[in-house]
């Protein structure tokens, strides 16, 4: 697969910049300390590296699926960067892929993930400074808003630019975040006792539940 200069790929400097921005963002808000936290951070970083490597560097997924894609879409230009938005290609959507409904939804999901992480971090930071439970803001609706924020960001990118490696890593990261959340809950139970046990009963883990309000 020969990548031409006008294809939109081979832009390794752009892949490196975007990768660095997202990894630094994740590091600044997660601040991993334990081996489990570093493992989840490392897997998320691998997701980001795989994503932007294919988005701007080399389209591995398109290369692996090229035979099937050409048979199903004979006129498909595999070298076109726009066709990296595979959902648009598979659903036969026309026009600029950056303006269709799938891309717009992906932007909203990614933006929502970012806002959830930022708002959660402010609440958590204030609570940790005074050695209290973080139970206000996003934490009044779900117990692990930061992890949900990262899941939303990854889901948004899967809607925007699906790749085989990120599809594989996505469920693995959900499992890692779920296990890490359970471990943190056990730590909080030992530290805060009945106060946190009451919080566990009232507030769901990842998905908001109106009935608890």
Backbone as ProteinMPNN parsed JSONL, in Angstrom:
{"seq_chain_A": "XXXXXXXXXXXXXXXXXXXXXXXXXXXXXXXXXXXXXXXXXXXXXXXXXXXXXXXXXXXXXXXXXXXXXXXXXXXXXXXXXXXXXXXXXXXXXXXXXXXXXXXXXXXXXXXXXXXXXXXXXXXXXXXXXXXXXXXXXXXXXXXXXXXXXXXXXXXXXXXXXXXXXXXXXXXXXXXXXXXXXXXXXXXXXXXXXXXXXXXXXXXXXXXXXXXXX", "coords_chain_A": {"N_chain_A": [[0.859, -1.189, 0.0], [0.95, 1.899, -1.108], [1.532, 4.98, 0.178], [0.6, 8.086, -0.765], [1.755, 11.518, -1.099], [-0.369, 13.239, -1.009], [-2.338, 12.019, 0.411], [-3.076, 12.358, 3.042], [-2.048, 10.784, 4.967], [0.946, 9.526, 6.588], [1.739, 11.634, 8.067], [3.482, 11.895, 10.428], [4.441, 13.637, 12.353], [2.169, 15.061, 13.075], [0.64, 13.023, 14.13], [2.226, 12.438, 16.345], [2.073, 14.822, 17.841], [-0.706, 15.038, 18.482], [-1.009, 12.655, 19.9], [0.697, 13.138, 22.098], [-0.608, 15.32, 23.319], [-3.066, 14.216, 24.229], [-2.181, 12.157, 25.916], [-0.715, 13.554, 27.852], [-2.784, 15.088, 28.877], [-4.385, 13.049, 30.023], [-2.584, 12.067, 31.923], [-2.272, 14.271, 33.592], [-4.721, 14.468, 34.86], [-5.312, 11.965, 35.931], [-3.114, 11.141, 37.431], [-1.512, 8.715, 38.165], [-0.598, 6.349, 40.718], [-0.424, 3.786, 41.957], [0.422, 0.395, 40.865], [-1.717, -0.664, 39.497], [-3.099, 1.594, 38.673], [-1.186, 2.736, 36.983], [-1.137, 0.746, 35.077], [-3.68, 0.943, 33.901], [-3.469, 3.522, 32.905], [-1.373, 3.139, 31.078], [-2.562, 1.393, 29.227], [-4.635, 2.983, 28.244], [-3.056, 4.951, 27.063], [-1.874, 3.412, 25.065], [-4.106, 2.945, 23.497], [-4.578, 5.54, 22.545], [-2.201, 6.011, 21.111], [-2.398, 4.024, 19.108], [-4.702, 4.919, 17.835], [-4.102, 7.562, 16.755], [-1.892, 6.939, 15.249], [-2.977, 5.482, 13.154], [-4.758, 7.361, 12.206], [-3.252, 9.516, 11.223], [-0.76, 8.53, 10.499], [-0.103, 5.613, 9.393], [-2.588, 3.808, 7.736], [-3.501, 1.152, 9.071], [-5.752, -0.508, 9.569], [-7.393, -0.069, 7.299], [-5.646, -1.041, 5.409], [-5.519, -3.78, 6.13], [-8.142, -4.496, 5.661], [-8.456, -3.981, 3.03], [-8.825, -5.662, 0.743], [-11.443, -6.723, 1.123], [-12.869, -4.297, 1.273], [-12.498, -3.171, -1.281], [-13.828, -5.034, -2.869], [-16.444, -4.718, -1.985], [-16.863, -1.988, -2.245], [-16.153, -0.889, -5.063], [-15.31, 1.527, -6.225], [-14.027, 2.864, -4.274], [-11.646, 5.025, -2.889], [-8.853, 4.118, -1.458], [-6.735, 5.587, -0.549], [-7.643, 8.002, 0.204], [-7.979, 10.287, 2.799], [-10.403, 10.939, 3.963], [-11.9, 8.605, 3.758], [-11.037, 7.12, 5.828], [-12.79, 7.465, 7.828], [-14.536, 5.125, 8.594], [-17.158, 4.323, 9.288], [-18.845, 6.064, 7.908], [-18.258, 5.327, 5.313], [-19.074, 2.598, 5.279], [-21.803, 2.848, 5.82], [-22.6, 4.204, 3.642], [-22.754, 6.989, 3.52], [-22.848, 10.285, 2.206], [-20.949, 13.2, 1.087], [-19.039, 15.628, 3.038], [-17.301, 13.94, 5.495], [-16.81, 15.062, 7.965], [-18.958, 16.563, 8.569], [-21.224, 15.059, 8.86], [-23.832, 13.214, 10.634], [-22.787, 11.172, 12.282], [-20.152, 11.956, 12.816], [-20.603, 14.371, 14.115], [-21.984, 13.507, 16.404], [-19.913, 12.025, 17.553], [-18.077, 14.031, 18.227], [-19.551, 15.396, 20.176], [-19.772, 13.394, 22.126], [-17.067, 12.942, 22.789], [-16.391, 15.528, 23.691], [-18.156, 15.681, 25.865], [-17.04, 13.71, 27.484], [-14.548, 14.879, 28.091], [-15.4, 17.173, 29.562], [-16.633, 15.942, 31.726], [-14.483, 14.651, 32.978], [-12.857, 16.848, 33.686], [-14.57, 18.397, 35.378], [-15.014, 16.501, 37.378], [-12.469, 16.133, 38.393], [-11.919, 18.576, 39.656], [-13.732, 18.522, 41.811], [-12.85, 16.201, 43.143], [-10.224, 16.914, 43.781], [-10.558, 19.061, 45.608], [-11.873, 17.685, 47.664], [-9.953, 15.807, 48.461], [-8.003, 17.447, 49.531], [-9.012, 18.216, 51.994], [-9.42, 15.866, 53.156], [-11.876, 14.428, 52.707], [-14.843, 12.718, 51.529], [-15.501, 12.655, 48.032], [-18.37, 13.764, 46.976], [-19.993, 15.52, 45.714], [-21.133, 17.504, 42.855], [-20.371, 15.867, 39.792], [-19.954, 13.491, 41.187], [-22.155, 13.16, 42.735], [-23.968, 11.903, 41.214], [-22.828, 9.648, 39.949], [-20.42, 7.165, 40.984], [-17.911, 6.968, 39.837], [-17.04, 9.102, 37.952], [-14.785, 10.07, 36.523], [-13.613, 7.837, 35.296], [-15.725, 7.079, 33.656], [-15.7, 9.296, 32.01], [-13.301, 8.936, 30.529], [-14.003, 6.594, 29.19], [-16.081, 7.54, 27.603], [-14.661, 9.299, 25.931], [-13.051, 7.486, 24.493], [-15.077, 5.968, 23.272], [-16.233, 7.926, 21.682], [-14.138, 8.41, 19.864], [-14.08, 5.929, 18.613], [-16.437, 6.051, 17.219], [-15.8, 8.086, 15.52], [-13.333, 7.459, 14.214], [-12.874, 4.482, 13.547], [-10.811, 1.691, 14.336], [-9.134, -1.473, 14.037], [-7.236, -2.186, 16.138], [-8.004, -0.358, 18.226], [-10.636, -1.109, 18.644], [-10.251, -3.596, 19.76], [-8.895, -2.924, 22.105], [-10.706, -1.335, 23.49], [-12.88, -2.776, 24.978], [-11.168, -4.077, 26.743], [-10.065, -1.994, 28.22], [-12.373, -1.067, 29.491], [-12.883, -3.202, 31.221], [-10.555, -3.052, 32.785], [-10.878, -0.49, 33.978], [-13.215, -0.973, 35.418], [-12.399, -2.921, 37.276], [-10.414, -1.466, 38.592], [-11.971, 0.536, 39.699], [-13.488, -0.944, 41.554], [-11.479, -1.749, 43.276], [-10.653, 0.737, 44.295], [-12.975, 1.416, 45.643], [-12.983, -0.473, 47.715], [-10.732, 0.418, 49.099], [-11.681, 2.921, 49.889], [-13.764, 2.17, 51.553], [-12.361, 1.056, 53.691], [-11.133, 3.339, 54.583], [-13.13, 5.315, 55.05], [-15.31, 4.008, 56.055], [-18.575, 3.555, 57.355], [-19.643, 5.865, 56.257], [-18.854, 5.881, 53.591], [-19.984, 3.483, 52.847], [-22.682, 4.038, 52.989], [-22.806, 5.885, 50.922], [-22.235, 4.185, 48.78], [-24.588, 2.709, 48.676], [-26.438, 4.583, 47.854], [-25.596, 5.855, 45.477], [-25.078, 5.087, 42.072], [-22.566, 3.207, 40.196], [-21.456, 3.738, 37.5], [-23.453, 4.527, 35.646], [-25.872, 7.025, 35.647], [-28.727, 7.147, 37.837], [-31.916, 8.032, 38.076], [-33.655, 7.434, 40.122], [-32.331, 7.494, 42.523], [-32.095, 10.076, 43.325]], "CA_chain_A": [[0.0, 0.0, 0.0], [1.823, 3.057, -1.259], [0.861, 6.186, 0.678], [1.053, 9.274, -1.48], [1.921, 12.742, -0.308], [-1.644, 13.947, -0.9], [-3.315, 11.095, 0.975], [-3.443, 12.7, 4.411], [-1.313, 9.884, 5.847], [2.383, 9.793, 6.62], [1.958, 12.864, 8.845], [3.892, 11.359, 11.73], [4.588, 14.739, 13.312], [0.824, 15.371, 13.562], [0.27, 11.9, 14.993], [2.979, 12.576, 17.595], [1.548, 15.973, 18.599], [-2.013, 14.68, 19.034], [-0.792, 11.623, 20.915], [1.277, 13.774, 23.283], [-1.624, 16.161, 23.957], [-4.045, 13.391, 24.94], [-1.533, 11.417, 26.992], [-0.416, 14.525, 28.899], [-4.076, 15.399, 29.502], [-4.761, 11.918, 30.876], [-1.649, 11.992, 33.047], [-2.489, 15.398, 34.506], [-5.959, 14.304, 35.617], [-5.361, 10.691, 36.642], [-1.983, 11.109, 38.364], [-1.415, 7.341, 38.678], [0.372, 6.083, 41.793], [-0.263, 2.347, 42.142], [0.699, -0.342, 39.635], [-2.976, -0.828, 38.788], [-3.382, 2.866, 38.022], [-0.239, 2.865, 35.879], [-1.54, -0.199, 34.042], [-4.815, 1.519, 33.187], [-2.954, 4.67, 32.15], [-0.596, 2.617, 29.967], [-3.47, 0.844, 28.228], [-5.291, 4.126, 27.606], [-2.045, 5.567, 26.202], [-1.742, 2.546, 23.894], [-5.295, 3.23, 22.683], [-4.366, 6.828, 21.887], [-1.125, 5.837, 20.13], [-2.947, 3.255, 17.986], [-5.685, 5.755, 17.141], [-3.512, 8.626, 15.94], [-0.994, 6.316, 14.278], [-3.771, 5.164, 11.972], [-5.448, 8.546, 11.703], [-2.344, 10.396, 10.495], [0.462, 7.857, 10.08], [-0.334, 4.533, 8.433], [-3.938, 3.255, 7.959], [-3.364, -0.291, 9.173], [-7.051, -1.165, 9.447], [-7.783, -0.019, 5.89], [-4.742, -1.955, 4.702], [-5.923, -5.153, 6.406], [-9.476, -4.724, 5.109], [-8.476, -3.422, 1.673], [-9.425, -6.609, -0.204], [-12.893, -6.743, 1.338], [-13.424, -2.981, 0.96], [-12.508, -2.982, -2.731], [-14.883, -5.877, -3.423], [-17.764, -4.167, -1.651], [-16.934, -0.613, -2.754], [-15.15, -0.902, -6.131], [-14.841, 2.869, -6.554], [-13.478, 3.47, -3.059], [-10.245, 5.458, -2.917], [-8.268, 3.735, -0.173], [-5.721, 6.562, -0.152], [-8.295, 9.223, 0.664], [-8.047, 10.369, 4.259], [-11.812, 10.961, 4.369], [-12.426, 7.252, 3.837], [-10.655, 6.555, 7.113], [-14.02, 7.489, 8.625], [-15.103, 3.904, 8.024], [-18.613, 4.205, 9.47], [-19.476, 6.795, 6.821], [-18.095, 4.499, 4.116], [-19.89, 1.388, 5.396], [-23.219, 3.207, 5.77], [-22.869, 4.857, 2.362], [-23.069, 8.403, 3.696], [-22.204, 11.142, 1.214], [-20.531, 14.519, 1.526], [-17.901, 15.763, 3.94], [-17.534, 13.109, 6.682], [-16.702, 15.867, 9.183], [-20.201, 17.298, 8.77], [-22.39, 14.196, 8.971], [-24.369, 13.023, 11.983], [-21.914, 10.312, 13.085], [-19.013, 12.755, 13.271], [-21.11, 15.351, 15.08], [-22.236, 12.782, 17.656], [-18.618, 11.664, 18.133], [-17.518, 15.24, 18.838], [-20.318, 15.654, 21.397], [-19.417, 12.374, 23.11], [-15.7, 13.241, 23.231], [-16.458, 16.75, 24.492], [-18.794, 15.343, 27.138], [-16.048, 12.991, 28.281], [-13.589, 15.852, 28.598], [-16.029, 17.997, 30.587], [-16.871, 15.105, 32.897], [-13.196, 14.464, 33.647], [-12.408, 18.121, 34.271], [-15.44, 18.735, 36.515], [-14.795, 15.511, 38.427], [-11.158, 16.358, 38.99], [-12.007, 19.718, 40.576], [-14.412, 18.06, 43.027], [-11.975, 15.247, 43.819], [-9.059, 17.63, 44.315], [-10.977, 19.787, 46.807], [-12.191, 16.718, 48.714], [-8.711, 15.21, 48.943], [-7.253, 18.438, 50.318], [-9.558, 18.268, 53.358], [-9.604, 14.464, 53.54], [-13.296, 14.114, 52.722], [-15.348, 12.013, 50.358], [-15.968, 13.463, 46.907], [-19.754, 13.33, 46.778], [-20.736, 16.6, 45.077], [-20.918, 17.602, 41.418], [-20.602, 14.581, 39.1], [-19.926, 12.389, 42.15], [-23.476, 12.993, 43.341], [-24.754, 11.11, 40.275], [-22.15, 8.367, 39.78], [-19.267, 7.066, 41.868], [-16.639, 6.989, 39.102], [-17.233, 9.936, 36.75], [-13.568, 10.219, 35.73], [-13.47, 6.66, 34.439], [-16.757, 7.186, 32.629], [-15.233, 10.314, 31.074], [-12.338, 8.319, 29.624], [-14.735, 5.653, 28.352], [-16.799, 8.343, 26.599], [-13.683, 9.789, 24.956], [-12.697, 6.365, 23.622], [-16.255, 5.64, 22.475], [-16.35, 8.974, 20.671], [-13.137, 8.184, 18.821], [-14.489, 4.752, 17.851], [-17.461, 6.521, 16.291], [-15.185, 9.009, 14.567], [-12.264, 6.849, 13.435], [-12.751, 3.108, 14.05], [-9.671, 0.878, 13.907], [-9.139, -2.797, 14.65], [-6.568, -2.188, 17.448], [-8.765, 0.342, 19.262], [-11.799, -1.936, 18.929], [-9.803, -4.658, 20.651], [-8.499, -2.348, 23.388], [-11.822, -0.673, 24.168], [-13.455, -3.599, 26.058], [-10.13, -4.369, 27.743], [-9.991, -0.828, 29.095], [-13.574, -1.04, 30.332], [-12.648, -4.191, 32.274], [-9.527, -2.506, 33.67], [-11.468, 0.593, 34.767], [-14.178, -1.563, 36.353], [-11.64, -3.54, 38.36], [-9.755, -0.412, 39.358], [-13.019, 1.202, 40.474], [-13.821, -1.809, 42.697], [-10.364, -1.687, 44.222], [-10.719, 2.034, 44.967], [-14.098, 1.371, 46.571], [-12.539, -1.2, 48.896], [-9.843, 1.327, 49.829], [-12.505, 3.965, 50.507], [-14.494, 1.55, 52.66], [-11.441, 0.949, 54.826], [-10.756, 4.673, 55.061], [-14.26, 6.131, 55.481], [-16.27, 3.163, 56.76], [-20.018, 3.635, 57.123], [-19.957, 7.021, 55.404], [-18.734, 5.468, 52.187], [-20.935, 2.4, 52.641], [-23.956, 4.705, 52.712], [-22.645, 6.463, 49.584], [-22.346, 3.062, 47.845], [-25.995, 2.313, 48.568], [-27.249, 5.652, 47.267], [-25.114, 6.356, 44.186], [-24.617, 4.014, 41.179], [-21.144, 3.246, 39.876], [-21.096, 4.389, 36.232], [-24.59, 5.076, 34.913], [-26.785, 7.747, 36.541], [-30.021, 6.547, 38.101], [-32.773, 9.102, 38.606], [-34.4, 7.0, 41.304], [-31.611, 7.722, 43.774], [-32.107, 11.489, 43.668]], "C_chain_A": [[0.89, 1.233, 0.0], [1.078, 4.325, -0.869], [1.433, 7.408, -0.015], [1.121, 10.49, -0.596], [0.61, 13.468, -0.094], [-2.716, 13.106, -0.222], [-3.824, 11.52, 2.344], [-2.796, 11.789, 5.421], [0.186, 10.191, 5.751], [2.735, 11.056, 7.377], [2.317, 12.472, 10.279], [4.052, 12.451, 12.779], [3.23, 15.116, 13.905], [0.316, 14.265, 14.473], [0.951, 12.029, 16.351], [2.421, 13.704, 18.459], [0.214, 15.62, 19.252], [-1.893, 13.624, 20.115], [-0.284, 12.238, 22.216], [0.229, 14.585, 24.04], [-2.573, 15.308, 24.799], [-3.411, 12.635, 26.096], [-1.188, 12.351, 28.149], [-1.696, 14.924, 29.637], [-4.469, 14.291, 30.475], [-3.875, 11.843, 32.107], [-1.921, 13.082, 34.069], [-3.73, 15.213, 35.37], [-6.036, 12.98, 36.374], [-4.279, 10.585, 37.715], [-1.804, 9.729, 38.983], [-0.311, 7.172, 39.711], [0.632, 4.581, 41.935], [0.007, 1.67, 40.798], [-0.575, -0.541, 38.813], [-3.337, 0.451, 38.039], [-2.454, 3.09, 36.83], [-0.613, 1.925, 34.74], [-2.699, 0.358, 33.23], [-4.374, 2.714, 32.355], [-2.172, 4.202, 30.925], [-1.477, 2.076, 28.861], [-4.213, 1.949, 27.505], [-4.317, 4.809, 26.656], [-1.85, 4.752, 24.937], [-2.915, 2.75, 22.941], [-5.083, 4.504, 21.88], [-3.286, 6.719, 20.816], [-1.649, 5.105, 18.896], [-3.904, 4.101, 17.158], [-5.009, 6.749, 16.208], [-2.463, 8.105, 14.964], [-1.748, 5.996, 12.995], [-4.449, 6.397, 11.376], [-4.531, 9.411, 10.835], [-1.085, 9.705, 9.955], [0.231, 6.831, 8.991], [-1.681, 3.888, 8.725], [-3.936, 1.736, 7.974], [-4.687, -1.01, 8.953], [-7.523, -1.188, 7.999], [-6.917, -0.964, 5.063], [-5.188, -3.411, 4.891], [-7.278, -5.494, 5.779], [-9.574, -4.334, 3.639], [-9.135, -4.363, 0.66], [-10.934, -6.633, -0.107], [-13.53, -5.417, 0.942], [-13.518, -2.763, -0.546], [-13.603, -3.818, -3.384], [-16.265, -5.28, -3.172], [-17.955, -2.762, -2.202], [-15.869, -0.448, -3.843], [-14.556, 0.471, -6.443], [-14.191, 3.571, -5.355], [-11.999, 3.814, -3.236], [-9.628, 5.187, -1.548], [-7.267, 4.754, 0.34], [-6.326, 7.864, 0.372], [-8.418, 9.219, 2.181], [-9.489, 10.354, 4.75], [-12.393, 9.564, 4.534], [-11.922, 6.496, 5.06], [-11.805, 6.596, 8.104], [-14.877, 6.313, 8.147], [-16.609, 3.774, 8.203], [-19.34, 4.894, 8.332], [-19.416, 5.985, 5.529], [-19.033, 3.295, 4.152], [-21.379, 1.68, 5.304], [-23.589, 3.959, 4.503], [-23.249, 6.318, 2.483], [-22.248, 9.242, 2.726], [-21.789, 12.472, 1.829], [-19.333, 14.475, 2.454], [-18.161, 14.937, 5.203], [-17.45, 13.887, 7.992], [-18.005, 16.595, 9.515], [-21.417, 16.384, 8.938], [-22.715, 13.891, 10.435], [-23.452, 12.175, 12.858], [-20.753, 11.116, 13.649], [-19.451, 13.772, 14.328], [-21.371, 14.692, 16.431], [-20.917, 12.438, 18.34], [-17.975, 12.853, 18.837], [-18.219, 15.544, 20.163], [-19.949, 14.655, 22.497], [-18.016, 12.624, 23.666], [-15.682, 14.483, 24.121], [-17.1, 16.509, 25.845], [-17.847, 14.6, 28.059], [-15.026, 13.93, 28.895], [-14.177, 16.669, 29.744], [-16.255, 17.203, 31.866], [-15.583, 14.894, 33.685], [-12.757, 15.73, 34.363], [-13.243, 18.48, 35.503], [-15.235, 17.778, 37.686], [-13.486, 15.77, 39.154], [-11.197, 17.509, 39.992], [-12.668, 19.307, 41.895], [-13.5, 17.145, 43.827], [-10.783, 15.941, 44.468], [-9.412, 18.373, 45.602], [-11.253, 18.831, 47.963], [-10.922, 16.11, 49.311], [-7.917, 16.168, 49.811], [-7.72, 18.487, 51.76], [-9.883, 16.864, 53.874], [-11.078, 14.14, 53.749], [-13.664, 13.314, 51.484], [-15.754, 13.009, 49.275], [-17.375, 12.995, 46.564], [-20.608, 14.429, 46.133], [-20.451, 16.61, 43.582], [-21.217, 16.279, 40.726], [-20.652, 13.392, 40.049], [-21.255, 12.211, 42.878], [-24.391, 12.154, 42.447], [-24.162, 9.717, 40.044], [-20.871, 8.364, 40.615], [-17.926, 7.223, 41.136], [-16.757, 7.806, 37.812], [-15.968, 10.08, 35.905], [-13.38, 9.035, 34.787], [-14.513, 6.67, 33.324], [-16.348, 8.211, 31.573], [-14.255, 9.739, 30.063], [-13.018, 7.319, 28.691], [-15.49, 6.398, 27.254], [-15.844, 8.866, 25.528], [-13.317, 8.671, 23.978], [-13.867, 5.972, 22.72], [-16.44, 6.66, 21.358], [-15.366, 8.779, 19.533], [-13.462, 6.936, 18.001], [-15.604, 5.093, 16.864], [-16.838, 7.358, 15.171], [-14.185, 8.325, 13.643], [-12.03, 5.416, 13.935], [-11.52, 2.409, 13.484], [-9.744, -0.472, 14.613], [-8.431, -2.811, 16.007], [-7.38, -1.504, 18.543], [-10.054, -0.404, 19.604], [-11.44, -3.044, 19.911], [-9.52, -4.109, 22.047], [-9.657, -1.764, 24.173], [-12.452, -1.542, 25.262], [-12.439, -3.952, 27.138], [-10.018, -3.213, 28.724], [-11.21, -0.718, 29.998], [-13.412, -2.017, 31.494], [-11.633, -3.662, 33.286], [-10.105, -1.41, 34.562], [-12.453, 0.049, 35.795], [-13.467, -2.186, 37.546], [-10.95, -2.503, 39.23], [-10.766, 0.326, 40.233], [-13.385, 0.373, 41.708], [-12.714, -1.781, 43.748], [-10.387, -0.365, 44.996], [-11.871, 2.077, 45.962], [-13.735, 0.623, 47.852], [-11.612, -0.342, 49.754], [-10.644, 2.404, 50.563], [-13.322, 3.417, 51.666], [-13.61, 1.424, 53.895], [-11.14, 2.319, 55.428], [-11.932, 5.428, 55.671], [-15.393, 5.318, 56.123], [-17.711, 3.355, 56.357], [-20.401, 4.801, 56.221], [-19.887, 6.624, 53.929], [-19.701, 4.332, 51.87], [-22.32, 2.967, 52.328], [-23.945, 5.326, 51.315], [-22.791, 5.376, 48.513], [-23.809, 2.671, 47.624], [-26.808, 3.331, 47.769], [-26.872, 5.996, 45.825], [-24.601, 5.202, 43.318], [-23.167, 4.234, 40.734], [-20.829, 4.071, 38.619], [-22.248, 5.048, 35.498], [-25.549, 5.746, 35.877], [-28.135, 7.063, 36.65], [-30.885, 7.601, 38.773], [-33.446, 8.721, 39.918], [-33.679, 7.282, 42.599], [-31.613, 9.16, 44.21], [-33.313, 11.825, 44.524]], "O_chain_A": [[1.511, 1.558, 1.012], [0.101, 4.699, -1.518], [2.614, 7.723, 0.136], [0.607, 10.492, 0.522], [0.462, 14.223, 0.868], [-3.895, 13.455, -0.28], [-4.897, 11.086, 2.765], [-2.968, 11.988, 6.624], [0.621, 11.007, 4.938], [3.879, 11.508, 7.346], [1.546, 12.696, 11.212], [3.822, 12.212, 13.965], [3.136, 15.451, 15.085], [-0.357, 14.531, 15.469], [0.338, 11.765, 17.386], [2.309, 13.556, 19.676], [0.02, 15.873, 20.441], [-2.589, 13.683, 21.13], [-0.766, 11.907, 23.3], [0.183, 14.542, 25.269], [-2.851, 15.64, 25.951], [-4.032, 12.484, 27.149], [-1.353, 11.977, 29.31], [-1.698, 15.077, 30.858], [-4.841, 14.563, 31.617], [-4.358, 11.586, 33.21], [-1.815, 12.85, 35.273], [-3.795, 15.734, 36.483], [-6.759, 12.885, 37.366], [-4.505, 10.009, 38.778], [-1.93, 9.579, 40.198], [0.763, 7.765, 39.601], [1.784, 4.157, 42.024], [-0.153, 2.276, 39.738], [-0.525, -0.584, 37.584], [-3.821, 0.4, 36.909], [-2.887, 3.578, 35.787], [-0.429, 2.261, 33.571], [-2.702, 0.256, 32.003], [-4.845, 2.903, 31.233], [-2.288, 4.795, 29.853], [-1.183, 2.271, 27.682], [-4.408, 1.876, 26.292], [-4.704, 5.206, 25.557], [-1.68, 5.315, 23.855], [-2.742, 2.731, 21.722], [-5.369, 4.549, 20.683], [-3.438, 7.274, 19.728], [-1.377, 5.516, 17.768], [-3.919, 4.013, 15.93], [-5.3, 6.781, 15.013], [-2.173, 8.756, 13.96], [-1.24, 6.205, 11.893], [-4.681, 6.457, 10.169], [-4.972, 9.973, 9.832], [-0.422, 10.231, 9.06], [0.354, 7.136, 7.805], [-1.912, 3.456, 9.855], [-4.328, 1.103, 6.993], [-4.741, -2.008, 8.233], [-8.002, -2.216, 7.52], [-7.4, -1.606, 4.13], [-5.231, -4.181, 3.931], [-7.528, -6.642, 5.411], [-10.663, -4.356, 3.065], [-9.913, -3.919, -0.185], [-11.631, -6.573, -1.12], [-14.606, -5.4, 0.344], [-14.514, -2.228, -1.033], [-14.238, -3.373, -4.34], [-17.143, -5.33, -4.033], [-19.062, -2.381, -2.581], [-14.791, 0.08, -3.57], [-13.409, 0.559, -6.881], [-13.847, 4.75, -5.436], [-11.207, 2.983, -3.68], [-9.854, 5.935, -0.597], [-6.977, 4.787, 1.536], [-5.621, 8.717, 0.913], [-8.907, 8.255, 2.771], [-9.776, 9.823, 5.823], [-13.282, 9.358, 5.36], [-12.331, 5.361, 5.303], [-11.81, 5.865, 9.095], [-15.827, 6.496, 7.385], [-17.278, 3.176, 7.359], [-20.341, 4.379, 7.835], [-20.371, 5.951, 4.753], [-19.709, 3.004, 3.165], [-22.141, 0.87, 4.777], [-24.751, 4.314, 4.304], [-23.985, 6.839, 1.646], [-21.086, 8.936, 2.46], [-22.209, 12.828, 2.93], [-18.698, 13.436, 2.635], [-19.131, 15.196, 5.914], [-17.957, 13.432, 9.017], [-18.149, 17.169, 10.595], [-22.528, 16.874, 9.139], [-21.973, 14.261, 11.345], [-23.346, 12.428, 14.058], [-20.407, 10.977, 14.822], [-18.747, 14.0, 15.312], [-21.024, 15.244, 17.475], [-20.805, 12.543, 19.561], [-17.397, 12.706, 19.914], [-17.574, 15.904, 21.148], [-19.83, 15.029, 23.664], [-17.801, 12.53, 24.874], [-15.042, 14.493, 25.172], [-16.657, 17.055, 26.855], [-17.843, 14.825, 29.269], [-14.676, 13.803, 30.068], [-13.534, 16.841, 30.78], [-16.086, 17.731, 32.965], [-15.587, 14.952, 34.915], [-12.333, 15.683, 35.518], [-12.693, 18.825, 36.549], [-15.276, 18.19, 38.845], [-13.403, 15.642, 40.375], [-10.582, 17.43, 41.055], [-12.213, 19.7, 42.969], [-13.384, 17.288, 45.045], [-10.383, 15.59, 45.578], [-8.659, 18.326, 46.575], [-10.911, 19.124, 49.109], [-10.83, 15.922, 50.524], [-7.228, 15.738, 50.736], [-6.928, 18.767, 52.659], [-10.54, 16.706, 54.903], [-11.483, 13.651, 54.804], [-12.901, 13.24, 50.521], [-16.287, 14.077, 49.572], [-17.552, 11.952, 45.935], [-21.824, 14.276, 46.021], [-19.634, 15.83, 43.093], [-22.216, 15.633, 41.042], [-21.312, 12.394, 39.76], [-21.453, 11.21, 43.567], [-25.468, 11.741, 42.876], [-24.892, 8.73, 39.955], [-20.31, 9.417, 40.916], [-16.921, 7.573, 41.754], [-16.595, 7.272, 36.715], [-16.065, 10.202, 34.683], [-13.029, 9.212, 33.62], [-14.216, 6.311, 32.185], [-16.612, 8.024, 30.385], [-14.361, 10.02, 28.869], [-12.644, 7.212, 27.523], [-15.535, 5.945, 26.11], [-16.185, 8.875, 24.345], [-13.28, 8.893, 22.767], [-13.672, 5.678, 21.541], [-16.765, 6.302, 20.226], [-15.716, 8.962, 18.367], [-13.151, 6.889, 16.811], [-15.699, 4.488, 15.796], [-17.296, 7.334, 14.029], [-14.179, 8.571, 12.437], [-11.077, 5.173, 14.674], [-11.224, 2.523, 12.294], [-10.355, -0.587, 15.676], [-8.962, -3.392, 16.953], [-7.445, -2.004, 19.666], [-10.516, -0.337, 20.743], [-12.233, -3.388, 20.788], [-9.857, -4.739, 23.05], [-9.599, -1.702, 25.401], [-12.553, -1.079, 26.398], [-12.795, -4.108, 28.306], [-9.891, -3.429, 29.93], [-11.087, -0.315, 31.155], [-13.766, -1.694, 32.628], [-11.822, -3.802, 34.494], [-9.853, -1.397, 35.767], [-12.521, 0.55, 36.917], [-13.881, -2.002, 38.691], [-10.903, -2.637, 40.452], [-10.463, 0.695, 41.368], [-13.573, 0.928, 42.79], [-12.979, -1.788, 44.95], [-10.167, -0.347, 46.207], [-11.758, 2.707, 47.013], [-14.129, 1.031, 48.945], [-11.691, -0.368, 50.982], [-10.335, 2.756, 51.702], [-13.549, 4.117, 52.653], [-14.063, 1.659, 55.015], [-10.919, 2.443, 56.632], [-11.774, 6.106, 56.686], [-16.331, 5.894, 56.674], [-18.044, 3.325, 55.173], [-21.392, 4.72, 55.495], [-20.751, 6.987, 53.131], [-20.186, 4.229, 50.744], [-23.042, 2.424, 51.491], [-24.953, 5.296, 50.609], [-23.394, 5.61, 47.466], [-24.208, 2.342, 46.507], [-27.763, 2.965, 47.083], [-27.734, 6.385, 45.037], [-23.772, 4.416, 43.776], [-22.622, 5.327, 40.886], [-20.023, 4.999, 38.675], [-22.041, 6.036, 34.793], [-26.002, 5.114, 36.832], [-28.627, 6.475, 35.688], [-30.617, 8.012, 39.902], [-33.769, 9.588, 40.731], [-34.299, 7.315, 43.662], [-31.191, 9.471, 45.324], [-33.491, 12.979, 44.912]]}, "name": "protein", "num_of_chains": 1, "seq": "XXXXXXXXXXXXXXXXXXXXXXXXXXXXXXXXXXXXXXXXXXXXXXXXXXXXXXXXXXXXXXXXXXXXXXXXXXXXXXXXXXXXXXXXXXXXXXXXXXXXXXXXXXXXXXXXXXXXXXXXXXXXXXXXXXXXXXXXXXXXXXXXXXXXXXXXXXXXXXXXXXXXXXXXXXXXXXXXXXXXXXXXXXXXXXXXXXXXXXXXXXXXXXXXXXXXX"}
